[in-house]
């Protein structure tokens, strides 16, 4: 358990995460621990970090602990020539500096550098470039390299790394209690180390006095041999023996730039808790500050090693859940590193909880063996945003066909696409689609995906035509102008005939009302559309009365068309009415009188004719019968 106590005021907190400090890691193994540091102070710098590793060792873990002041943008440092990003994405804890108004939320981050460590190499180059210094107190300026290594020829060692998340308050005292440590064997060295920054010269009263289990270790301040600012404990520990590196001494006292202490004399054997505090040298300081970044405890222990398999890094898409993978141990305690230790997990005392939160988090899990011994291991869960929902353009399919197309409009070169959960493809277009509903999914390089629901509609052919002219006197030549869409095949039913031309021409020789029907379709007759139109034809309004009749054997006839009613009057030369007939004439010749009815001579006629529309015409003339 870690406890933060302000000046004269105590605050207790559950489990092993204290209000002012986080147990980032606690482990037991056969091997050793070494650590070294570099700070470039208030500006860019290049330096080296010295460590020591016994021959025939295998690297177990290696990470850089860095300090962030205020709110700098991400930057890259060079570690052995390798670019290492320092940013909020690897920030583990956060702290405030209350009495310095220009500094907002600061913090401590951790970056895994195991891949860049060689067990035979004892010095590593570091460059902190100018881009990491982005304004007064807006910077990344300090790194600490800690390495653990396995070596079966060495004794068991237990080590702890504590990361600070204490608010540096106007009352300049920080007090910590750490419980649930692995039992400490005080017959051998017990290494306690510090990693600080901005501890200036003691002559300026800008240092810090350090107390361990209420015993003063001394006052530290100034820049050590490996840094331009702060006091950092560079050390090596194996086989129960503490060795100082650079200007650090492995004795009980800490003084000036010495940042390590053998604290065995102030511990009882098999102790599993410690406390320590840091007091500003100048208790009245109002515009200066000391930064406490991390602390280290390394010691021999009666605890045996035990195996744990833990996946320590996860990436999950926002809105998804993921099951954490841990095997080994008998009891487990999960906690988030922020203000709320129980957030985001489905359970906190099980080995494999589900992560369900929507923000990235650090967790620590304490894993108990079947005794009082335990490990604490960090787990990082990175929540990444999903890609933007795809914007999809849809081309419909023809009736009974599979010619629809769905095309993602905004295309990222690194994205892949799928339809209805099918195989991923780099092509952003999906062809050959039937009518129906589909889900178009875009998947990014993080394997996160977002879908858009779309509907592929079905288009049908449209039958449309115009008749030119639509009506008139017979013989009437009509052109049927095809105006259909979505069709390639046509069937015309005109006046009892079936035609297959696109735009046929038809002559109507009889008067009447004629229905013309067009059936239009593309490939499949079942997807046809139909249109019908009426053609109106009529005979012309014609009356022809011959003026001479000479054939005794045939009657006198008048030729008519388009006449529905006719009155015929015939007069002799004296003006006497001799024939008066009202008939419904047929189209063609209509018999009116026979030659044997009349004497030869000259006669006068008058014809009054009406057509079907009621229009009336009058015709008159003479006819000679001889």
C-alpha positions as CSV (number, residue, x, y, z in Angstrom):
1,X,0.0,0.0,0.0
2,X,1.2,3.5,-0.8
3,X,0.0,6.4,1.3
4,X,0.5,10.1,0.7
5,X,0.6,12.3,3.7
6,X,0.7,16.1,3.5
7,X,2.4,18.2,6.1
8,X,0.8,17.1,9.3
9,X,-2.2,15.5,7.4
10,X,-2.5,11.9,6.4
11,X,-4.4,10.4,3.5
12,X,-4.8,6.6,3.2
13,X,-5.5,4.8,-0.1
14,X,-6.4,1.2,-0.9
15,X,-4.1,-1.4,-2.2
16,X,-0.7,-0.6,-3.6
17,X,-1.3,2.7,-5.5
18,X,-0.7,5.7,-3.3
19,X,-2.1,9.1,-3.8
20,X,1.4,10.4,-4.3
21,X,3.2,7.5,-5.8
22,X,2.6,4.5,-8.1
23,X,4.3,1.1,-7.8
24,X,5.0,0.7,-11.5
25,X,6.7,-2.7,-11.2
26,X,7.7,-5.2,-8.5
27,X,9.5,-8.4,-9.5
28,X,11.5,-11.3,-8.2
29,X,14.1,-13.2,-10.3
30,X,17.6,-14.5,-10.4
31,X,19.8,-11.7,-11.7
32,X,20.6,-8.1,-11.3
33,X,19.4,-4.5,-11.6
34,X,21.2,-1.5,-13.0
35,X,20.2,2.1,-13.6
36,X,21.6,5.3,-15.0
37,X,20.4,8.7,-16.0
38,X,20.8,11.8,-18.1
39,X,19.2,15.3,-17.9
40,X,19.9,18.2,-20.2
41,X,18.6,20.8,-17.8
42,X,17.0,23.8,-19.3
43,X,18.0,23.1,-22.9
44,X,19.1,20.5,-25.4
45,X,22.0,18.3,-24.7
46,X,23.9,15.1,-25.5
47,X,25.2,12.7,-22.9
48,X,25.8,9.1,-22.0
49,X,24.1,6.7,-19.5
50,X,26.4,4.2,-17.7
51,X,25.2,0.8,-16.5
52,X,26.8,-2.4,-15.5
53,X,25.7,-6.0,-16.4
54,X,27.5,-9.2,-15.5
55,X,28.7,-11.4,-18.3
56,X,26.5,-14.2,-19.6
57,X,23.3,-12.4,-18.6
58,X,20.1,-12.1,-20.6
59,X,18.1,-8.8,-20.7
60,X,14.8,-9.2,-18.8
61,X,13.4,-5.7,-19.1
62,X,14.7,-2.3,-20.0
63,X,12.8,1.0,-20.1
64,X,13.4,4.7,-20.0
65,X,11.6,6.8,-17.4
66,X,11.1,10.4,-18.6
67,X,9.8,13.6,-17.1
68,X,7.3,15.9,-18.8
69,X,6.9,19.5,-17.7
70,X,3.7,21.5,-18.5
71,X,2.2,20.5,-21.9
72,X,4.8,20.1,-24.6
73,X,4.0,18.7,-28.0
74,X,5.4,15.2,-28.6
75,X,9.1,15.1,-29.5
76,X,11.7,12.5,-30.4
77,X,15.0,11.9,-28.5
78,X,17.8,9.7,-29.7
79,X,18.7,6.7,-27.7
80,X,21.7,5.0,-29.2
81,X,20.7,6.7,-32.5
82,X,17.2,5.3,-32.3
83,X,14.4,7.8,-32.3
84,X,12.2,7.5,-29.2
85,X,8.9,9.4,-29.0
86,X,8.1,11.2,-25.8
87,X,4.4,12.0,-25.6
88,X,1.2,11.6,-23.6
89,X,0.7,8.2,-25.2
90,X,3.3,6.7,-22.9
91,X,2.6,9.0,-19.9
92,X,1.9,6.9,-16.8
93,X,1.4,9.3,-14.0
94,X,0.6,13.0,-13.6
95,X,1.4,15.6,-11.0
96,X,1.0,19.4,-10.4
97,X,3.4,22.0,-9.2
98,X,1.1,24.3,-7.3
99,X,3.5,27.2,-6.5
100,X,4.7,27.7,-10.0
101,X,1.9,29.4,-12.0
102,X,3.3,28.7,-15.4
103,X,3.3,24.9,-15.1
104,X,0.1,23.0,-15.6
105,X,-0.3,19.2,-15.5
106,X,3.1,17.5,-15.7
107,X,3.9,13.8,-15.5
108,X,6.1,10.8,-15.7
109,X,6.3,8.4,-18.7
110,X,7.8,5.1,-19.5
111,X,9.1,3.8,-22.8
112,X,10.2,0.2,-23.5
113,X,13.8,0.1,-24.9
114,X,14.6,-3.6,-24.4
115,X,15.2,-4.1,-28.2
116,X,18.0,-1.5,-28.1
117,X,19.9,-3.0,-25.1
118,X,22.9,-5.4,-25.4
119,X,24.0,-7.2,-22.3
120,X,27.6,-6.7,-23.1
121,X,27.2,-2.9,-23.5
122,X,27.7,-0.6,-20.5
123,X,27.2,2.8,-22.0
124,X,24.4,4.3,-24.0
125,X,24.2,7.6,-25.8
126,X,21.3,10.0,-25.4
127,X,20.4,13.2,-27.3
128,X,17.6,15.5,-26.2
129,X,17.1,17.9,-29.1
130,X,15.9,21.4,-29.1
131,X,12.5,20.4,-30.3
132,X,11.8,18.9,-26.8
133,X,12.1,22.5,-25.3
134,X,9.1,24.4,-26.4
135,X,9.0,27.3,-24.1
136,X,9.7,28.2,-20.4
137,X,9.0,25.1,-18.4
138,X,7.4,23.4,-21.4
139,X,9.7,20.5,-22.1
140,X,11.0,17.0,-21.9
141,X,14.4,17.1,-20.3
142,X,15.2,14.1,-18.2
143,X,15.5,10.3,-18.8
144,X,16.4,7.4,-16.5
145,X,17.4,4.0,-17.9
146,X,16.7,1.0,-15.7
147,X,17.6,-2.5,-16.8
148,X,16.9,-5.9,-15.2
149,X,18.6,-9.0,-16.4
150,X,18.4,-12.7,-15.8
151,X,21.5,-14.7,-14.7
152,X,21.1,-18.1,-13.1
153,X,24.5,-17.8,-11.4
154,X,23.3,-14.8,-9.4
155,X,21.1,-14.7,-6.3
156,X,17.5,-13.8,-6.2
157,X,16.7,-10.1,-6.2
158,X,13.5,-8.2,-5.7
159,X,13.1,-4.7,-7.1
160,X,10.5,-1.9,-7.1
161,X,10.1,1.1,-9.3
162,X,7.9,3.9,-7.9
163,X,6.6,6.7,-10.2
164,X,5.6,10.0,-8.6
165,X,2.2,11.5,-9.1
166,X,2.4,13.8,-6.1
167,X,1.3,17.3,-6.3
168,X,4.3,19.5,-5.4
169,X,2.5,21.8,-3.0
170,X,3.4,25.1,-1.4
171,X,3.9,23.2,1.8
172,X,7.1,21.5,0.5
173,X,7.0,18.1,2.1
174,X,6.1,14.7,0.5
175,X,5.6,11.7,2.6
176,X,5.1,8.2,1.3
177,X,4.3,4.8,2.7
178,X,4.8,1.6,0.7
179,X,3.3,-1.6,1.8
180,X,3.0,-5.1,0.4
181,X,6.6,-5.2,-0.5
182,X,8.3,-8.5,-0.8
183,X,10.0,-9.4,2.5
184,X,13.4,-7.6,2.7
185,X,16.5,-9.5,3.7
186,X,18.5,-6.9,5.7
187,X,21.6,-9.1,6.1
188,X,22.5,-7.8,2.6
189,X,22.5,-4.4,1.0
190,X,19.1,-2.8,0.5
191,X,19.4,-0.2,-2.3
192,X,17.2,2.9,-2.3
193,X,17.6,5.3,-5.2
194,X,16.1,8.6,-6.3
195,X,15.5,10.2,-9.7
196,X,14.9,13.9,-9.4
197,X,15.2,17.1,-11.4
198,X,15.6,20.9,-10.7
199,X,17.3,20.2,-7.4
200,X,19.8,23.1,-7.5
201,X,22.9,23.9,-5.6
202,X,22.8,23.4,-1.8
203,X,24.4,26.8,-1.4
204,X,21.2,28.3,-3.0
205,X,19.0,26.4,-0.5
206,X,17.4,24.6,-3.4
207,X,17.9,21.0,-2.4
208,X,15.8,18.4,-0.6
209,X,16.4,16.5,2.6
210,X,15.5,12.9,2.3
211,X,14.2,10.8,5.2
212,X,13.8,7.0,5.1
213,X,11.8,5.3,7.8
214,X,12.1,8.6,9.7
215,X,15.9,8.6,9.4
216,X,17.6,11.4,7.6
217,X,19.7,10.2,4.7
218,X,21.0,13.7,4.0
219,X,20.4,16.8,1.8
220,X,20.8,16.3,-1.9
221,X,21.0,18.9,-4.7
222,X,22.9,20.1,-7.7
223,X,23.8,18.4,-11.0
224,X,25.6,15.0,-10.8
225,X,28.2,13.8,-13.2
226,X,25.7,12.5,-15.8
227,X,23.2,15.3,-15.8
228,X,22.9,19.0,-16.0
229,X,20.1,19.2,-13.5
230,X,18.8,17.2,-10.5
231,X,20.1,14.3,-8.4
232,X,19.8,10.8,-9.8
233,X,20.9,7.6,-8.3
234,X,23.0,5.6,-10.8
235,X,23.6,2.1,-9.4
236,X,24.1,-1.6,-10.0
237,X,22.8,-4.3,-7.7
238,X,23.3,-8.1,-7.7
239,X,24.1,-10.9,-5.2
240,X,22.9,-8.7,-2.4
241,X,25.5,-6.0,-3.1
242,X,24.9,-2.3,-4.1
243,X,27.5,-0.6,-6.3
244,X,27.3,3.1,-7.1
245,X,27.9,4.4,-10.6
246,X,29.3,7.8,-11.6
247,X,29.4,9.9,-8.4
248,X,26.9,7.8,-6.3
249,X,28.2,6.1,-3.2
250,X,26.6,2.9,-1.9
251,X,26.7,3.9,1.8
252,X,23.8,4.9,4.0
253,X,24.1,8.6,3.5
254,X,22.9,10.7,0.6
255,X,24.7,14.0,0.2
256,X,24.9,16.6,-2.5
257,X,24.7,14.7,-5.9
258,X,24.8,11.2,-4.3
259,X,21.4,9.7,-5.1
260,X,21.6,6.1,-3.7
261,X,21.6,4.7,-0.2
262,X,22.0,1.3,1.5
263,X,19.0,1.6,3.9
264,X,19.4,-1.9,5.4
265,X,20.5,-0.4,8.8
266,X,17.1,1.2,9.4
267,X,15.0,-1.8,8.4
268,X,13.9,-4.9,10.4
269,X,14.5,-8.2,8.8
270,X,11.7,-9.4,6.4
271,X,10.1,-6.0,6.6
272,X,7.4,-5.6,3.9
273,X,6.8,-1.8,4.2
274,X,8.8,1.3,4.1
275,X,8.2,5.1,4.3
276,X,10.2,8.0,3.1
277,X,9.8,11.7,2.7
278,X,11.4,14.6,1.0
279,X,11.5,18.0,2.5
280,X,12.5,21.1,0.6
281,X,15.7,22.7,1.9
282,X,14.1,26.1,1.8
283,X,10.7,25.8,3.5
284,X,9.7,29.3,2.4
285,X,10.3,28.9,-1.3
286,X,7.6,30.5,-3.4
287,X,8.9,30.4,-7.0
288,X,11.3,27.5,-7.0
289,X,10.5,23.8,-6.9
290,X,12.1,20.4,-6.7
291,X,10.8,17.6,-9.0
292,X,10.6,14.1,-7.8
293,X,10.3,11.7,-10.7
294,X,10.8,8.2,-9.5
295,X,12.3,6.0,-6.8
296,X,13.9,2.6,-6.7
297,X,14.1,-0.1,-4.1
298,X,16.2,-3.2,-4.7
299,X,17.0,-5.9,-2.2
300,X,17.5,-9.6,-1.5
301,X,14.4,-11.5,-0.5
302,X,13.4,-15.0,0.8
303,X,10.6,-14.9,-1.8
304,X,10.9,-17.6,-4.4
305,X,10.4,-16.8,-8.1
306,X,7.2,-17.8,-9.7
307,X,6.0,-17.7,-13.3
308,X,3.5,-15.3,-14.7
309,X,2.5,-14.9,-18.3
310,X,1.1,-11.4,-18.9
311,X,0.5,-9.6,-22.1
312,X,1.5,-6.1,-21.1
313,X,0.4,-4.1,-24.2
314,X,-3.0,-4.0,-25.9
315,X,-4.5,-2.0,-28.6
316,X,-8.3,-1.9,-28.8
317,X,-10.6,0.0,-31.1
318,X,-12.8,2.6,-29.5
319,X,-16.1,1.0,-28.5
320,X,-14.8,-2.5,-28.5
321,X,-13.9,-4.6,-25.5
322,X,-10.9,-6.8,-25.1
323,X,-10.0,-9.5,-22.6
324,X,-6.7,-9.1,-20.8
325,X,-4.5,-12.2,-20.7
326,X,-2.8,-13.2,-17.4
327,X,-1.9,-16.6,-16.2
328,X,-0.1,-17.5,-13.0
329,X,-0.4,-16.5,-9.3
330,X,-3.2,-17.2,-6.8
331,X,-4.7,-13.7,-6.3
332,X,-4.8,-10.6,-8.4
333,X,-5.4,-6.9,-7.8
334,X,-5.9,-4.7,-10.8
335,X,-5.8,-0.9,-10.6
336,X,-5.8,2.0,-13.0
337,X,-3.1,4.6,-12.5
338,X,-5.3,7.7,-12.4
339,X,-7.4,9.2,-9.7
340,X,-10.0,6.4,-9.9
341,X,-8.2,3.0,-9.5
342,X,-11.3,0.9,-10.3
343,X,-12.4,2.0,-13.8
344,X,-12.7,0.4,-17.1
345,X,-12.4,-3.3,-16.2
346,X,-15.1,-5.9,-15.7
347,X,-13.5,-7.1,-12.5
348,X,-10.5,-6.2,-10.3
349,X,-9.6,-9.4,-8.5
350,X,-9.6,-11.8,-11.4
351,X,-6.8,-12.8,-13.7
352,X,-8.4,-12.0,-17.1
353,X,-10.8,-9.1,-16.9
354,X,-12.4,-7.4,-19.9
355,X,-11.5,-3.9,-20.7
356,X,-14.6,-1.9,-21.7
357,X,-13.5,1.8,-21.4
358,X,-13.3,4.3,-24.3
359,X,-10.0,6.0,-23.3
360,X,-6.4,4.8,-23.1
361,X,-5.2,3.7,-19.6
362,X,-2.3,2.3,-17.7
363,X,-3.0,-0.4,-15.2
364,X,-0.9,-2.2,-12.6
365,X,-1.7,-5.7,-11.5
366,X,-0.4,-7.2,-8.3
367,X,-0.1,-11.0,-8.6
368,X,0.2,-12.9,-5.3
369,X,2.0,-16.2,-5.0
370,X,0.8,-18.8,-2.5
371,X,2.6,-16.8,0.3
372,X,3.2,-13.2,1.2
373,X,5.2,-12.6,-2.0
374,X,3.9,-10.8,-5.0
375,X,4.7,-9.2,-8.3
376,X,3.4,-5.9,-9.6
377,X,3.4,-5.5,-13.4
378,X,2.3,-2.7,-15.7
379,X,-0.2,-3.1,-18.5
380,X,-0.9,-0.5,-21.2
381,X,-4.2,-0.4,-23.0
382,X,-4.2,2.0,-26.0
383,X,-7.7,2.9,-27.3
384,X,-7.5,4.0,-30.9
385,X,-10.1,5.9,-32.8
386,X,-12.1,4.2,-35.4
387,X,-11.9,5.5,-39.0
388,X,-14.6,7.8,-40.2
389,X,-17.7,6.1,-41.5
390,X,-17.3,5.6,-45.2
391,X,-19.2,7.8,-47.6
392,X,-20.6,5.5,-50.2
393,X,-22.0,6.3,-53.7
394,X,-24.5,3.8,-55.0
395,X,-25.3,2.9,-58.6
396,X,-28.6,0.9,-58.7
397,X,-28.9,-2.5,-60.4
398,X,-31.2,-3.3,-63.2
399,X,-34.3,-5.4,-62.6
400,X,-33.5,-9.0,-62.0
401,X,-29.9,-8.3,-62.5
402,X,-26.7,-7.9,-60.4
403,X,-25.2,-4.8,-61.9
404,X,-25.3,-2.5,-58.8
405,X,-22.1,-0.7,-57.7
406,X,-21.1,0.7,-54.3
407,X,-18.1,3.0,-54.3
408,X,-16.4,4.5,-51.2
409,X,-15.9,8.2,-52.0
410,X,-13.1,9.3,-49.6
411,X,-10.3,6.9,-49.9
412,X,-7.2,6.5,-47.7
413,X,-4.4,4.6,-49.3
414,X,-3.8,2.5,-46.2
415,X,-7.4,1.6,-45.7
416,X,-9.1,-1.6,-46.8
417,X,-12.7,-2.3,-47.5
418,X,-15.2,-5.1,-47.2
419,X,-18.9,-5.7,-47.8
420,X,-21.2,-7.6,-45.4
421,X,-18.3,-8.9,-43.4
422,X,-16.5,-10.4,-46.4
423,X,-12.8,-10.4,-47.2
424,X,-10.9,-7.2,-47.1
425,X,-9.8,-5.6,-50.3
426,X,-7.8,-2.5,-51.2
427,X,-10.3,-1.7,-54.1
428,X,-12.8,0.8,-52.8
429,X,-15.6,-0.3,-55.3
430,X,-17.9,-3.3,-55.0
431,X,-19.6,-4.4,-58.3
432,X,-22.1,-7.0,-59.3
433,X,-24.5,-6.2,-56.5
434,X,-28.1,-7.4,-56.4
435,X,-30.8,-5.1,-55.1
436,X,-30.8,-5.1,-51.3
437,X,-29.2,-3.8,-48.1
438,X,-25.5,-3.9,-47.5
439,X,-22.9,-2.9,-44.9
440,X,-19.8,-1.3,-46.3
441,X,-16.9,-1.4,-43.9
442,X,-13.6,0.5,-43.9
443,X,-10.7,-1.0,-41.9
444,X,-7.6,1.0,-41.0
445,X,-4.0,-0.1,-40.2
446,X,-5.0,-0.5,-36.5
447,X,-7.6,-3.1,-37.6
448,X,-10.3,-0.8,-36.4
449,X,-13.4,-0.5,-38.6
450,X,-16.5,1.5,-39.2
451,X,-19.5,0.6,-41.3
452,X,-22.1,2.4,-43.3
453,X,-25.4,0.8,-44.2
454,X,-26.5,1.3,-47.8
455,X,-29.3,0.2,-50.0
456,X,-28.9,-0.8,-53.7
457,X,-32.1,0.0,-55.4
458,X,-33.5,-1.8,-58.5
459,X,-34.2,0.2,-61.6
460,X,-37.0,-0.8,-64.0
461,X,-37.4,0.1,-67.7
462,X,-39.9,2.8,-68.5
463,X,-42.0,2.5,-71.6
464,X,-42.8,5.8,-73.2
465,X,-43.6,6.9,-76.7
466,X,-45.3,9.7,-78.7
467,X,-47.4,9.3,-81.8
468,X,-47.0,11.8,-84.6
469,X,-49.6,12.7,-85.5
470,X,-52.0,11.2,-82.9
471,X,-55.0,11.7,-85.1
472,X,-56.1,12.7,-88.5
473,X,-57.9,11.7,-91.7
474,X,-57.3,8.4,-93.4
475,X,-55.0,7.3,-94.8
476,X,-53.1,8.5,-91.7
477,X,-49.3,7.7,-91.5
478,X,-48.2,7.7,-87.9
479,X,-44.7,7.6,-86.6
480,X,-44.3,6.2,-83.1
481,X,-41.4,7.9,-81.5
482,X,-39.9,5.7,-78.8
483,X,-39.0,7.6,-75.7
484,X,-38.4,4.7,-73.4
485,X,-35.5,4.4,-70.9
486,X,-33.7,1.5,-69.5
487,X,-34.9,-0.8,-72.2
488,X,-33.3,-2.5,-75.3
489,X,-36.2,-4.7,-76.5
490,X,-39.6,-3.5,-77.7
491,X,-42.9,-5.1,-78.7
492,X,-45.6,-3.0,-80.4
493,X,-49.2,-4.1,-80.7
494,X,-50.7,-1.9,-83.4
495,X,-54.0,-2.5,-85.1
496,X,-53.8,-6.2,-84.7
497,X,-50.1,-6.4,-85.7
498,X,-47.0,-7.1,-83.6
499,X,-44.0,-5.1,-84.4
500,X,-40.4,-5.2,-83.0
501,X,-38.9,-2.0,-84.4
502,X,-37.6,0.6,-82.0
503,X,-39.8,3.4,-83.5
504,X,-42.1,2.0,-86.2
505,X,-44.2,3.8,-88.7
506,X,-47.8,2.6,-89.4
507,X,-50.4,3.8,-91.9
508,X,-54.0,3.7,-90.8
509,X,-56.4,3.3,-93.8
510,X,-59.6,3.1,-91.9
511,X,-61.2,5.5,-89.6
512,X,-61.7,4.7,-86.0
513,X,-60.1,4.5,-82.6
514,X,-57.0,2.3,-82.4
515,X,-55.2,1.4,-79.2
516,X,-51.4,1.1,-79.6
517,X,-49.5,-0.7,-76.9
518,X,-45.7,-0.7,-76.3
519,X,-44.0,-3.3,-74.1
520,X,-40.4,-2.3,-73.2
521,X,-37.8,-4.4,-71.4
522,X,-34.0,-4.7,-71.1
523,X,-32.8,-8.3,-70.6
524,X,-35.6,-10.0,-68.7
525,X,-39.2,-9.9,-70.0
526,X,-40.5,-10.2,-66.5
527,X,-39.1,-6.7,-65.8
528,X,-41.2,-5.1,-68.6
529,X,-43.1,-1.8,-68.6
530,X,-46.1,-1.1,-70.7
531,X,-47.6,2.0,-72.2
532,X,-50.7,2.4,-74.4
533,X,-52.0,5.3,-76.5
534,X,-55.0,5.9,-78.7
535,X,-54.9,6.9,-82.4
536,X,-57.9,8.6,-83.8
537,X,-58.6,8.3,-87.5
538,X,-61.5,9.5,-89.6
539,X,-62.5,9.7,-93.2
540,X,-62.4,13.2,-94.9
541,X,-65.7,15.1,-95.2
542,X,-66.3,14.5,-99.0
543,X,-69.4,14.5,-101.2
544,X,-69.1,14.0,-105.0
545,X,-72.2,14.1,-107.2
546,X,-71.7,13.3,-110.9
547,X,-73.1,15.9,-113.3
548,X,-73.8,13.4,-116.1
549,X,-75.5,10.1,-116.1
550,X,-75.8,8.0,-119.3
551,X,-76.0,4.4,-118.3
552,X,-79.5,3.1,-118.2
553,X,-78.5,-0.1,-116.5
554,X,-77.0,1.5,-113.3
555,X,-78.5,3.8,-110.8
556,X,-77.3,7.3,-110.2
557,X,-74.8,7.3,-107.3
558,X,-73.2,9.9,-105.1
559,X,-69.8,9.2,-103.6
560,X,-69.3,10.2,-99.9
561,X,-66.8,9.8,-97.1
562,X,-67.0,11.0,-93.6
563,X,-70.7,11.7,-94.0
564,X,-73.0,10.4,-91.3
565,X,-76.3,12.0,-92.5
566,X,-77.3,13.3,-95.9
567,X,-80.4,14.9,-97.5
568,X,-80.7,14.7,-101.3
569,X,-83.2,17.0,-103.2
570,X,-83.6,16.8,-107.0
571,X,-85.5,19.4,-109.1
572,X,-86.6,19.5,-112.7
573,X,-86.0,22.5,-115.0
574,X,-89.3,24.0,-113.8
575,X,-88.0,23.9,-110.3
576,X,-90.4,21.2,-109.2
577,X,-89.1,18.9,-106.4
578,X,-89.2,15.4,-107.8
579,X,-86.9,13.4,-105.4
580,X,-86.3,14.1,-101.7
581,X,-84.3,11.5,-99.8
582,X,-82.7,11.4,-96.3
583,X,-80.1,8.7,-95.9
584,X,-77.2,7.5,-93.8
585,X,-74.6,7.1,-96.4
586,X,-71.8,4.7,-96.4
587,X,-68.3,5.6,-97.3
588,X,-68.2,5.1,-101.0
589,X,-71.1,5.2,-103.6
590,X,-74.6,5.6,-102.5
591,X,-77.5,4.9,-104.9
592,X,-80.1,7.7,-105.0
593,X,-82.3,7.1,-108.1
594,X,-82.7,4.8,-111.1
595,X,-82.8,6.0,-114.7
596,X,-86.2,4.5,-115.4
597,X,-87.6,6.8,-112.8
598,X,-86.9,10.0,-114.8
599,X,-87.2,11.3,-118.3
600,X,-84.0,12.3,-119.9
601,X,-83.2,15.9,-119.4
602,X,-81.4,18.4,-117.2
603,X,-82.0,18.4,-113.4
604,X,-80.8,20.4,-110.4
605,X,-79.8,18.9,-107.1
606,X,-79.1,20.1,-103.6
607,X,-77.3,18.0,-101.0
608,X,-77.1,18.8,-97.3
609,X,-74.5,16.6,-95.5
610,X,-73.4,16.3,-91.9
611,X,-70.4,14.5,-90.5
612,X,-70.1,12.7,-87.1
613,X,-69.1,15.9,-85.4
614,X,-72.2,17.7,-86.6
615,X,-70.5,19.8,-89.1
616,X,-72.8,20.6,-92.0
617,X,-72.0,21.2,-95.7
618,X,-74.4,22.1,-98.6
619,X,-73.7,21.1,-102.2
620,X,-75.7,22.0,-105.3
621,X,-75.4,21.6,-109.0
622,X,-77.0,20.1,-112.1
623,X,-77.0,16.6,-113.5
624,X,-77.8,15.7,-117.1
625,X,-79.5,12.4,-117.8
626,X,-79.2,11.4,-121.4
